[in-house]
Amino acid sequence: MNNEQTPKAPGFRDILVTAEASSIEKWRKQVIAGQPETGRFYALISDEGSYMPGGEGSAPTPLTYFVSGMAL
């Protein structure tokens, strides 16, 4: 891996977003995501619907989050 910085065009900067996922129970998962530069992090919970064995529909599905992000 090359440690040299690639020159950036004027007005552009890197934006780092991190996400760490963990399993809560059954299909329910939690992600802590945010931008270290700002110090802001958010917890997102997802669950599959009852169409999946063990899914309870207690939170949006991962696909719902993905499609919502694309809409933004």
Long-range contacts (C-beta under 8 A, 24 or more apart in sequence): 26-54, 26-55, 26-56, 27-52, 27-54, 27-55, 27-56, 28-56, 28-58, 28-59, 29-62
